[in-house]
Amino acid sequence: MHRSWQFEVHGRRLAVMEWGDPQGVPVVALHGWLDNAASFTLLARHLPRVRLIALDLAGHGLSDHRAVGQPYYIWDNVADVLALLDELALEQVVLLGHSLGAGVATLFAGAFPERVGRMVLIDGLVPLDYAADQLPEQMAEALLRGTRLSRRSLRPYASFEQAVQARMNGRWPVSREAAGWLLERGLKQQSDGWVWRSDLALTQASIVRLCEQQIAAFVRRLTMPVLLVMAERSEERALVESMRAQVPELEFKTLVGSHHLHLEAAASLQIAEWIAERLA
């Protein structure tokens, strides 16, 4: 059973799901791109003794979208995570991040290492980067692509079931049960069918990204223990390999499975066991 609540940051609503023991070790969970807080449902079932606090990042799930025309920069999520910790008066937490959420966790922990006692990262470690000398060209390309994207809209699904099937067979396939969890929080019904709650602007290319040297500066400040769990078939491996040697106290694991390891039965159970062992 989970608890749902919301809080405000500068007039924006951010939504949260909580599971487990309210007196347990606080574990703040940050989901992947176009997912939402419900992606931690299966892990929460295996971790009843911790206080698992999952945030819907801005533009995802039940959280408000950013203002029209405002880009979704990954570092803006760092401010929202800080606001969540301050809202709950949590001086120090464990950070649990998947994919995009892992990159947000690394930026937050690099900026505020005193607020993070431990990290658990699933199939991700750092944000995507732009090479510094290629930024002008990549900025131009992103702006032109964004102009084209702003003119389109997504066709609604005729039924919730049609949307479930689409999510099950998407770029990162998940089980039927997992698709249901994600879509219960990620879809809304309107007169012409079912549509995603997530902001279409999230699919636009980043106008600016951090470069490798900037990201490395955050990575070197991860002085807390870091457990990094990668999928055997991960698309993120090259990005992670270039950075993981710079993490001072890194424990590296690989599991059979795909990008959404935490939504797969065997992998999620193993990840939960590793977390429980380290928090005992």
Buried (B, 14 or more C-beta within 10 A) or exposed (E): EBEEEEBEBEEBBBBBBBBBEEEBBBBBBBBBBBBBBBBBBBBBBBBEEBBBBBBBBBBBBBBBBBEEEEBBBBBBBBBBBBBBBEBBEBEBBBBBBBBBBBBBBBBBBBBBBEBBBBBBBBBBBBBBBBEEEEBEEBBEEBEEBBEEEEEEEEEBBEEBEEBBBEBBEEEBEBBEBBBBBBBBBBBEEEEEBBBBBBBBBBBBBBBEBBBBEEBBEBBEBBBBBBBBBBBEEBEBBEBBEBBBEBBEEBEBEEBEBBBBBBBBEEBBBBBBEBBBEBBE
